[in-house]
């Protein structure tokens, strides 16, 4: 399938799925119960809400009309009750947004990106590519998210860890998030955004196919066509070494990075979570450099780390 045809297919699929998820009562229309033959809104109802002809909307959904105007796309987004990320995704799927797209270069971590990672000091940092592959991490990022993997695993392009694979297929990562379902929805929503931006990436298509086959949870979420923006998200993590901690994950686009993002994890100043991150960093130091009181015993359960220790300023 060529790029233009594939784009039309994605646009029609997105419109159809989101229309089916919107109930008449959500938009102030009467619900005739069992007499309705389709889930969600009818095509005629959505066309009326958006102020476009039924015939034109049907052509859009069937992939037969090209280059819907920004005004029409905005009207459809409003009718479908899309949020800002989903609205941008709808525009991305349109023909106009796709015509100027260029073939993207291979992903690589430049010296400038490594300098940026180093600038965050002891904060856990992970560099993600367009498909959510882990391109690089600092020691704290590796220890927080994937201490069970080899530290140099991001260096091999063919076998790099991928955050979506880890979230859905890796038991350690599943246990890392207290509210795993929310994390899973966020991961799928970001992959949906990536498919709209890079529809002809064969590696991305392969990843989605693999996850659909291997994870029923992924397949269910993927069918919902929800989109998530790369911005900031708050999670409660359950780390095997330092226990539970509430963190913020900030996703920062790399200038001229062609979809590469730096994800930085922080915790509230003075919080137990900040102390836990400091403790995690100190476990990365040679044992001789760590104060005896701050050394966790080998095999100590996460919840057994003393609360008094987590509340101290361990940098003193």
DRENDREN-75427 format. One record per atom (N, C-alpha, C): x, y, z. Coordinates in steps of 0.05 Angstrom, whole numbers, plus 5000, padded with zeros to 4 digits. Layout:
N
XYZ...
***
This chain:
316
501749765000500050005000501850255000501350444982502950684981502250865004503851085008503551255032500851395032499951495008497451645007495051465014495051225002492851035008492850945037495250905048495450825075494451035094495051295087494151515103491051535103489851495080486951505079485751275096487051045095486050825111486150885141488351005150488651075178486551285186486151485169484251695176481451575178480551415159477951295159477551115183479650965190479450775212479150935238480651155241480551315265477751445268476751555247474051685248471951475255472051245242469951045246470050945275472350895286472550785313471650985333472551235330471851435350468851505348467751495325464851535322463251315337464251075335462850845349463050875379465051015389465351045418463751265430462551435413461051675423458051605423456851625446454051555449452351805443449851765433448151995427447752175451447452055475447052225499449352405504451752325495454152485499453952755485452452765463452253005446449453115445447753035464445053145466443053045446443552805434441752695415440052475429437552435419435852225431437051945426436751775446437651495444435251315442434951175420432551015416433050725425435150675441435650415453436050195432434449985435434849745418434349805389432950025383432350075355434850175340436950255354439450345341440950095331441750095306443049865294446049885295447150105304450050145305450850235333453250155343454250265368455050555363454550725383455351005380453651155360454851365349453451545330453251425302451151495288450951425260452651625244453351545220454851735203453251985199450651955194448952195189448952385213448952275237448952445261451552595264453752455260456352595262456652805241455852745216456052945195454453195202452053155213450453375221451753545243452853415263454253555285456653715274458053605254460453735244459753945222457253945213456554135192457554075164457853815158458753725132456553545120456653505094454653335082455153045089453052895090453252605096454952465075454552535050456052405028459052465031459752715038462552775041463752625064462352615087463452475110463852185104461952065090462251775084464651735066465151915048467551895031470151915048470052095068472352115086472851855101470751745111471051495127471851255110470951265085471751045067474351095053475651315059478251375047478151455018475951575010475551644982475951944976476052104998476452384995479252465006480652624991483352704999483452985011485353035028486053295037483653455048482353355068480253505082481453765093480053975091481054235100481354245130483154415140483454435169480854505183479154665170476654745182474854495185474754325165473054085167474153905188476753865189477953695210477453805238477554065241476954175268474054135275472254165255469454115260468953825268470253635255469953355262471053295289473353425295474653375322472753475344471453705340469653815359467253635363466153535340463853365341464453095355466953005352467752745364468752785393468753025402469653085430472552995434474353055414477152975416478553175434480553075449482253265464484453375446486153545457488153685440489953485426490853275440492653085428491252935405488752855410487252715389486652895365486153145371485653335349488153365331490453385343492953405328493353145312492652925324492952665310491152655286488752755288486852755265488052925243489153155249490453315228492853175216494353035233496752895223495952685203493652545207492752335189491652445163491152705161489952815137492052835115491152855091492952865068494853105068493953335077495653575076498053535093497653415117499953385135501953185125501053005108502852785099504452855074503453045058504753095033507653195036508153355058510753475061512653295077511853055084513552885100515952775085518152785097520652685084521452415097523052275083524152025094525952095117525551965139527052035163529751885165531752005176534351875178534351665200536351505201536651305222536951445249535951325269536051445296538851405308539851615320542451605333542551815355544151755375544551935397547052105392546652355386548952535380550452615405552752735401554252835424552753045439551153205424549553415437547453295455546253075446544152945463545552825488547852715485549252595508549952825528550753055518551253285536548753365550546453355537543953425549543253225571543652975566543152765587544952815611547552875606549452925628548653165644547353365631546553615645544553565667543053345666541053295686542253155711544853115711546153015735545152745743544252715769543452465780540552395774539052565761536352505754536252275734534352085738534151865718533251975691534851905670534251995643534351765624532451755606532351565584531851705558533251635537532851755511531251555494529051645484527251475468527151555439526951365421526651415393523751435385523351465359520551495348518751265355519851025356518250785362518350705391519350885408519650845437521950645443523750605424526150455430527850615449529250475468531050615486533750645472534450895465536950945450539250985469538651075493540851125513539451175540541051145561540251215588542651275605542251435626544451465645544251245666546151235684546151015704543651015721542651255728540251275745537851185729537651255703535451175687535350865684537650755679537850455677536950325703537950435726537350305752534350335759533050555751530350605758528450435741528950425715527050295697527650015689530249945688530949685676533549575687533749575713536249475725536749185720534649035711534948755705536048705677536348915661537448895634540448985634541848895615544748975613544949275609546749405623547049695620547549785591548949625575549649705548547649615528545249515536543349415517542349615497542149875504541250065483543350115461545750025465547850075445547649905420546149695421545849515399543149565385543149675361540649755348538749525344539849285339538049055332536648945357537748995380536648875405536049075426535649325418535049535438532449475453532349535479529849515493527849715482525349645483523149815474521149845497520450085503518750135526516049995524514849985500512249855496512549555501514649425491515149145496515449095526516949265539517449235567514849255583513249455577510749495592508849265589508649145565506748935560507848655563510348615559511448345558513448275580514248475595516348435615515148445643515448235659514248225685515448435704518048485702519248685719518048955715517649035690516549305684513649315691512149105688509349095696509149145726510849025742510749065771511749335779513149475761514349725768512249945771509949915759507850125760505550025776504850175798502650105815500050105799499650305783497250315765498150245737498749985733499749895707497749945685495149915688493249965666493450255655493850445673494150725663496750755647498850645657501350655642501050525615499750295614499350155589497750325569495650455579494050625561495750855550497450975567499151185558501151095536502250855540504150745521502750695494500450585494498950525469498150785456497250985471496551235460498851375446501251345457503551475444504351325419504051055419504550905394502550975372500051025380498051115361498851375348499951565364500951815353503251765334504951575341507351515324506451405297504351235297503451115272502351335253501051535264500051755248502351915236504551955251506752115242508651965224508951705228510851545213509451285203507451315185505751085177507250875161509450945148510850755131513350635144513550665170515850555184515450255188516850085174516349795176517049675203518949795217519649695244517349765264516149995260513850065277511549885272510949825247508849635240509349355251511849275250512649015261512249005291512949215304512649235334509749205341508049355327505149345334503949075328504748955306503848685300504748485321507248505330508248325351506648355377506248605385504848645410501948565409500648605386497848515382497648215384499548075374499447785375500147675403502047805416503047695441501647795467500148015464498948135488495948195482494148045494491248115490490548395501491948475523491348745533492148955513494448925500495249115479493249115457492448885447490548865425487949015431486948985456484449115464484849425464487049515476487449805477488049925450489449775433490049875406487549915390485549745393483049775378481450015386482050135409480550365418481350625404483650635391484550875376484851125394485551085419486151315436488951415431489251675434491851805429492751945455495351925460496552065483498752235473498952475485501152665478503652605494505852665483508452645498508752905513508252905539508553155554509653085582507853085602508753025629506652835641507552635656505652445668506652375696504752335714505452265742504751975747506651825758506251545764507151475792505851275803506951155828508450905819511050895826512650665818513250495843513650245838514250055860516949925853519150045863521749955855522749735874524049535863524849305881526949375901528349605898530449675917529549895936528150095927527550325944524550355949522950165941520050165948518450345930516050435941514250595925515050885926514751015903515351305901513651435879512751675884511151825865513052005849512951975823514852115806513352255783514752455771513852585747515752505725514652425702516252355679515852575658517952735652517752955633518952865606517352895585518252815558519053075543521553095537522653335524523553275496522353405475523253355448526053465443527753315429530453405423530353575398531353825399531353995375532653855352531353865329532353735305532853435309531353315328531853035334530052845319528252945302526552765285525152565302523752655323522152485340523552375364526052425368527552325392526752505416526352375439525552515463527352425486527752615504529152565529527152555551526952335565524952305587526452325613525752525629527152585655525152525677526052385697524352315720525152485744523152615757523652775781521652705802522252805826520352775849520153045863517953075878517553325892519753385911520753635913522853705931522153645960523953515974523553456002521853216007520953085986519152855989520652595995519252396005520452136008521352015982519852085960520551985934523252095925523752355930526352475923528552335939528052285964530052145980530551865969528451735960528751465949530451465923530051675907531751705883534651745890535051905911537851945920539051685930537451535945538451285955539151095932537351095911537850925888540551005875541051255873543551355861545951265878545651265904547851195921548450895919546450735913546950445909548650395884548850595867550450565842553350635847553950755870556750815876558150565886560850565885562350355898561650335927561450095938560550055965562150215985564750255980566450405999565650696001564350795980563551085980560851135993559350926000556650956010556750946041555551146054555451126084554150866092555250736113554250476122551250476127550250696140547450706147545650716122546750796099545150826075545250586057546850376065547150146048544849956052543149906031541049706035542249426035541149256053542148986054541448836029543148656020542648495996540048326001538248345982535748195984533648336001534148586011532148726027529748786010527348716019524848786004524549086001523149165980522849455975521649595999519549476011518149606033519749606059522049456059523549436084525549656086525849836066527750056069526650236090528150306111527150466133526050736125523650806134522451056127524151286137525451256160527051476170529351536152530451316139532651356121531751496096529351436086528251566062527751856067527251936092526652216098529052386102531452266103533852426108535052536082536552746084538052846061540652676059540552476041542752286039545252406025545052656017547352776003549252906024548352916048550053046069552652886074
***
